[in-house]
């Protein structure tokens, strides 16, 4: 079973990062608790103040150190006689705090508040020592107490830890996203280019090594498949051409020695279909090349007029155009002009267009080939005055996606495969291919090809 190690490694990293963050949080909390433990708390303050009080039967005295401690902790002091409940001493007691208390009053403020002041009570020498803290400094609860500074620090720490954790997760998210994107992007681009073939192997991407290797293997198999397809089509084409040449040559010889009209008609049909098969085989070879991801043009500089004259002569010499009249015209300024093309591909385009006219006009027609120059472009116009084609078929020529969908041996004649391949050939030469037609009037192909720059 294929397993992508990247998943487990990402999970492992995530778990490790959470553990590290947890350890940091525990360390910070421990440091906070330890630092708070070393600070003087409320009861420590109370016990220290008790030690600084000199209490006699009817009076008391607070030492200078005790006064400094009380002032620093914002503590006021009141001492009550436990029998009478009367005040016998106070230090900075607020004026709103009473001086006389009964047993019930003492019981109430012992555990809670006295006039909204958090107070703590000690009994020394039968005297009730009341230590009151600032309302803004200490919270008093029935069973415990908390200094406001402690709670304030705790809240700050909680928000700090929350913010730090959020920042940490944001950094992890940003880093992970960019890391994954950086490593995945080359693979995504490679996958998109697989149908066309990769220019080279995709480099290994650490945890994505298995995926990278899978892409490289797929690319290799696709290229092997394309090479096999091209070689297979080339082999089939070669095997067809050899017996086809024998059939064509013998049919031509018999035709030249025969005067019987019925035999001539049958021989003409044999020759027409033989050239049709030959044309189809040539298209198959070119189709295999054009659909190969490694396809490259074999360009050479060609003189325009001699090249097209040679193509037209080849077509006329096929001896199947008895009802076809050819005309060829060109601009004089093209006499020395050149274009950079792959000769056999452009020759195939002209053959396909003219053969299309012959195929659809069995009763004959006039075919005109004209060459003109328009600034930096060569304009090739091939037009016949035959039956033309319907609009739906005209539109299908421009839909290159249908080349694969409609490619079947029995449908080539019906779908105009040669015209679609011709359009692709012109486009890979950085030219344009335009078809115009009107039923029962004409069929015209207009091709624009860039001239060599030296001729501008």
C-alpha positions in Angstrom: 0.0 0.0 0.0 1.4 3.4 -1.1 1.9 5.7 1.9 3.0 9.3 1.7 5.5 9.8 4.5 4.9 13.6 4.4 1.6 13.1 6.3 3.3 11.3 9.3 6.2 13.8 9.3 3.9 16.8 9.4 1.9 15.2 12.2 5.1 14.4 14.1 6.3 18.0 13.7 2.9 19.3 14.9 3.0 17.1 18.0 6.6 18.2 18.8 5.7 21.8 18.4 2.7 21.4 20.7 5.0 19.7 23.3 7.6 22.4 23.0 4.9 25.1 23.5 3.4 23.3 26.5 6.9 23.1 28.1 7.4 26.8 27.6 3.9 27.6 29.1 4.7 25.4 32.1 8.0 27.1 32.5 6.5 30.6 32.4 3.7 29.6 34.9 6.2 28.0 37.2 8.3 31.1 37.1 5.3 33.2 37.9 4.2 31.0 40.8 7.8 30.9 42.2 8.1 34.7 42.0 4.8 35.2 43.7 5.7 32.7 46.4 8.8 34.8 47.2 6.7 37.9 47.6 5.3 39.0 51.0 1.6 38.1 51.1 -1.2 39.5 53.3 -0.8 37.2 56.3 3.0 37.8 56.3 2.3 41.5 56.5 -0.2 40.9 59.3 2.2 38.7 61.3 5.0 41.2 60.9 2.8 44.1 62.1 1.8 42.1 65.1 5.4 41.7 66.1 5.9 45.4 65.8 3.1 46.2 68.3 3.8 46.7 72.0 0.5 46.0 73.7 -0.2 46.8 77.4 -3.5 46.4 79.3 -5.1 49.7 78.1 -2.7 51.0 75.4 -0.5 50.0 72.5 2.4 51.3 70.5 3.6 50.6 66.9 7.3 50.7 66.2 8.8 52.9 63.6 9.5 49.9 61.4 5.9 48.8 61.8 4.7 52.2 60.7 6.8 52.1 57.6 5.5 48.6 56.9 1.9 49.6 57.4 2.4 52.7 55.2 4.0 50.7 52.4 1.2 48.1 52.5 -1.6 50.7 52.9 -2.7 49.0 56.2 -4.6 50.7 59.0 -4.7 49.2 62.5 -7.4 49.1 65.2 -7.1 47.4 68.6 -10.2 46.6 70.6 -10.7 45.5 74.2 -12.2 42.0 74.0 -14.4 42.5 77.0 -15.9 45.9 76.3 -15.5 46.0 72.6 -14.1 49.5 72.8 -11.2 50.8 70.8 -8.0 51.3 72.8 -5.6 52.1 69.8 -5.7 52.9 66.1 -3.2 53.7 63.4 -4.5 55.6 60.4 -7.9 54.2 60.9 -10.5 55.7 58.5 -12.9 58.0 60.1 -16.0 56.1 58.9 -14.9 53.0 60.9 -16.7 52.8 64.3 -14.8 52.7 67.6 -17.3 50.5 69.6 -18.3 46.9 68.6 -20.3 44.1 70.1 -19.6 40.4 69.8 -21.9 40.0 66.7 -20.1 42.9 65.0 -16.7 41.3 65.6 -18.0 37.9 64.4 -19.1 39.5 61.1 -16.0 41.5 60.2 -13.6 38.7 61.3 -14.4 36.7 58.1 -15.5 39.4 55.7 -15.3 43.2 55.5 -15.5 46.1 57.9 -17.2 49.1 56.2 -16.1 47.7 52.8 -12.5 47.3 54.0 -11.0 43.9 53.8 -9.8 43.1 57.4 -7.8 40.4 59.1 -8.1 39.8 62.8 -5.5 38.5 65.4 -6.0 37.9 69.2 -3.1 39.0 71.3 -3.1 39.4 75.1 -7.0 39.3 75.2 -7.0 42.1 72.7 -8.6 42.1 69.2 -6.1 43.3 66.6 -7.9 44.4 63.4 -5.7 45.1 60.3 -7.6 46.8 57.5 -6.2 46.9 53.9 -7.0 49.3 51.1 -10.1 48.6 49.2 -8.1 48.7 45.9 -5.4 46.4 47.1 -6.9 43.2 48.5 -10.0 41.0 47.7 -11.5 39.2 50.7 -13.4 36.0 50.3 -15.0 33.8 53.0 -12.4 31.2 52.9 -9.4 32.8 51.2 -8.0 36.0 50.1 -6.2 37.4 47.0 -4.1 40.4 46.6 -5.3 42.5 43.6 -1.7 42.7 42.4 -1.6 38.9 42.3 -4.9 38.7 40.3 -3.8 41.6 38.1 -0.5 39.8 37.3 -2.4 36.5 36.8 -4.7 38.2 34.2 -1.8 39.8 32.5 0.0 36.4 32.4 -3.1 34.7 31.0 -3.5 37.2 28.2 0.2 37.1 27.6 0.2 33.4 27.2 -2.9 33.5 25.1 -1.3 36.1 22.8 2.0 34.2 22.7 0.2 31.0 21.8 -1.8 32.7 19.1 1.3 34.3 17.7 3.1 31.0 17.8 0.3 29.2 16.0 0.1 32.0 13.4 3.8 31.7 12.8 3.6 27.9 12.5 0.6 28.3 10.1 2.3 30.9 8.0 5.6 28.9 7.9 3.8 25.6 7.2 1.7 27.2 4.4 4.6 28.8 2.7 6.7 25.6 3.1 4.0 23.4 1.7 3.3 25.9 -1.1 7.0 26.2 -2.0 7.4 22.4 -2.1 4.0 21.7 -3.8 4.1 24.4 -6.5 6.8 22.8 -8.6 5.0 19.5 -8.4 1.6 21.1 -9.4 3.3 22.8 -12.4 4.9 19.5 -13.3 1.6 17.6 -13.2 0.0 20.3 -15.4 2.9 19.9 -17.9 2.7 16.1 -17.9 0.5 15.9 -21.0 3.0 18.0 -22.9 6.0 16.3 -21.3 8.6 17.6 -18.9 11.8 19.3 -20.1 13.7 17.4 -17.3 13.1 15.4 -14.1 11.5 17.2 -11.2 14.0 17.6 -8.3 13.4 15.8 -5.1 11.4 17.7 -2.5 12.4 16.1 0.9 9.2 14.7 2.4 7.5 14.8 -1.0 10.2 12.5 -2.5 7.7 9.7 -3.2 5.3 12.1 -5.0 8.2 13.6 -7.0 9.4 10.1 -8.0 5.8 9.2 -9.0 5.6 12.3 -11.3 8.9 11.5 -12.9 7.9 7.9 -13.5 4.6 9.0 -15.0 6.4 11.5 -17.3 8.8 8.8 -18.4 6.0 6.4 -19.1 4.0 9.0 -21.0 7.1 9.8 -23.2 7.7 6.1 -23.8 4.0 5.8 -24.8 4.2 8.8 -27.1 7.4 7.4 -28.7 5.8 4.0 -29.1 2.7 5.6 -30.7 4.8 7.7 -33.1 7.0 4.7 -34.1 3.9 2.5 -34.4 2.1 4.9 -36.7 5.3 5.4 -38.7 5.7 1.7 -39.1 2.1 1.2 -40.2 2.5 4.1 -42.6 5.6 2.6 -44.1 4.0 -0.8 -44.5 1.0 0.8 -46.2 3.0 3.0 -48.6 5.0 0.2 -50.1 2.0 -1.9 -51.5 0.2 1.4 -52.2 3.0 2.5 -54.4 2.8 -0.8 -56.3 -1.0 -0.4 -56.8 -0.7 3.3 -57.9 2.1 2.6 -60.4 0.4 -0.4 -61.9 -2.9 1.4 -62.1 -1.2 4.3 -63.9 0.5 1.9 -66.4 -2.7 0.0 -67.1 -4.5 3.3 -67.6 -2.0 4.5 -70.1 -2.5 1.3 -72.2 -6.3 1.3 -72.0 -8.9 3.0 -74.1 -12.0 1.4 -72.8 -14.1 4.0 -71.0 -15.4 1.7 -68.3 -12.0 0.5 -67.4 -10.6 4.0 -67.4 -13.4 5.1 -65.0 -12.6 2.2 -62.7 -8.9 2.9 -62.9 -9.5 6.6 -62.1 -11.4 5.6 -59.0 -8.6 3.3 -58.0 -6.0 6.1 -58.4 -8.2 8.6 -56.6 -8.7 6.3 -53.6 -5.0 5.3 -53.6 -4.0 9.0 -53.4 -6.6 9.4 -50.7 -5.1 6.6 -48.7 -1.6 8.1 -49.3 -2.9 11.5 -48.1 -4.4 10.0 -45.0 -1.2 8.1 -44.1 0.8 11.3 -44.4 -1.7 13.0 -42.1 -1.3 10.2 -39.6 2.4 10.7 -39.5 2.0 14.4 -39.0 -0.7 13.9 -36.4 1.6 11.7 -34.4 4.3 14.3 -34.5 2.0 17.2 -33.6 0.6 15.4 -30.6 4.0 14.4 -29.3 5.1 16.6 -26.3 8.7 16.6 -27.7 7.6 18.0 -31.0 9.9 20.7 -32.5 10.0 22.3 -35.9 12.9 21.5 -38.2 13.1 25.0 -39.8 15.0 26.0 -42.8 15.1 29.1 -45.0 13.2 28.5 -48.2 12.7 30.7 -51.3 9.0 31.2 -51.6 8.2 31.0 -55.3 10.3 28.0 -56.3 9.0 26.1 -53.2 5.3 26.6 -54.1 5.9 25.9 -57.8 7.4 22.5 -56.8 4.4 21.7 -54.7 2.0 22.5 -57.5 4.0 20.4 -60.0 3.9 17.5 -57.6 0.1 17.7 -57.3 -0.5 18.0 -61.0 1.8 15.0 -61.7 -0.5 12.8 -59.6 -2.7 12.5 -62.7 -6.0 12.4 -60.8 -7.0 16.0 -61.6 -8.7 15.6 -65.0 -11.6 17.8 -64.1 -9.5 20.3 -62.1 -8.0 23.5 -63.5 -5.1 25.0 -61.6 -3.9 28.6 -61.7 -1.0 30.1 -59.8 -0.2 33.8 -59.3 2.1 35.7 -57.1 3.5 39.2 -56.5 6.8 40.0 -58.3 8.3 41.4 -55.0 8.2 37.8 -53.6 10.7 36.5 -56.2 13.6 36.8 -53.8 11.7 36.6 -50.5 12.2 33.7 -48.0 10.3 32.1 -45.1 11.6 29.9 -42.3 9.5 26.7 -42.4 9.6 22.9 -42.2 9.1 22.2 -45.9 7.3 18.8 -45.7 4.7 20.2 -43.2 3.8 23.3 -45.3 3.8 21.1 -48.4 1.3 18.8 -46.5 -0.9 21.9 -45.8 -1.1 22.8 -49.5 -1.8 19.2 -50.5 -4.5 18.8 -47.8 -6.3 22.0 -48.9 -6.2 21.2 -52.6 -7.1 17.5 -52.0 -10.1 18.8 -49.9 -11.3 20.7 -53.0 -10.9 17.6 -55.2 -12.6 15.3 -52.6 -15.7 17.5 -52.3 -16.0 18.4 -56.0 -16.0 15.1 -58.0 -17.5 16.9 -61.0 -14.5 19.2 -61.1 -13.7 22.8 -60.2 -11.2 25.6 -60.7 -8.5 25.9 -58.0 -6.5 29.2 -57.7 -3.3 29.5 -55.6 -2.1 33.1 -55.0 0.8 34.5 -53.0 0.9 38.1 -51.9 3.0 40.1 -49.4 1.5 42.2 -46.7 4.3 44.1 -44.9 6.1 41.3 -42.9 3.7 38.5 -43.8 3.2 36.1 -46.7 -0.5 35.8 -47.6 -1.3 32.4 -49.2 -4.8 32.1 -50.6 -6.1 28.8 -52.0 -9.7 29.1 -53.4 -12.0 26.8 -55.4 -15.3 27.6 -57.0 -16.9 24.3 -56.0 -19.8 23.3 -53.7 -18.2 24.8 -50.5 -19.0 23.5 -47.0 -21.8 24.0 -44.5 -21.4 26.5 -41.6 -21.4 23.8 -38.8 -18.5 22.0 -40.5 -16.7 25.3 -41.0 -16.9 26.0 -37.3 -15.7 22.5 -36.4 -12.4 23.2 -38.3 -11.5 25.8 -35.7 -12.2 23.6 -32.7 -8.9 22.0 -32.2 -10.2 20.0 -29.2 -12.3 17.9 -31.6 -9.3 16.7 -33.4 -8.8 14.0 -30.8 -12.5 13.4 -30.2 -13.3 12.9 -33.9 -10.1 11.1 -34.9 -11.2 7.8 -36.3 -10.2 6.2 -39.6 -13.7 6.0 -40.8 -14.5 9.6 -40.0 -11.5 11.4 -41.6 -13.3 11.9 -44.9 -16.4 13.1 -43.1 -14.8 15.5 -40.6 -12.1 17.1 -42.7 -9.2 15.9 -40.6 -6.6 17.2 -43.0 -7.9 20.8 -42.6 -7.6 20.6 -38.8 -4.1 19.3 -39.0 -3.2 22.0 -41.6 -4.5 24.6 -39.1 -2.3 23.2 -36.4 0.8 23.2 -38.7 0.3 26.8 -39.6 -0.1 27.8 -35.9 3.1 26.1 -34.8 4.8 28.2 -37.5 3.3 31.2 -35.7 0.9 31.9 -38.6 -2.8 32.2 -38.9 -5.3 29.9 -40.7 -8.6 31.2 -41.8 -11.4 29.4 -43.8 -14.2 31.2 -45.7 -16.9 29.4 -47.6 -20.4 29.7 -49.1 -22.4 26.7 -50.1 -22.5 26.1 -53.9 -20.2 29.1 -54.5 -16.7 28.8 -53.2 -14.3 27.5 -50.5 -11.3 29.6 -49.6 -8.3 29.2 -47.2 -6.2 32.2 -46.3 -2.9 31.6 -44.6 -0.6 34.2 -43.0 3.0 33.2 -42.5 5.8 35.5 -41.1 8.5 36.4 -43.6 12.2 36.3 -42.6 13.3 39.5 -40.9 16.0 40.1 -43.4 13.4 40.7 -46.1 11.4 43.4 -44.3 
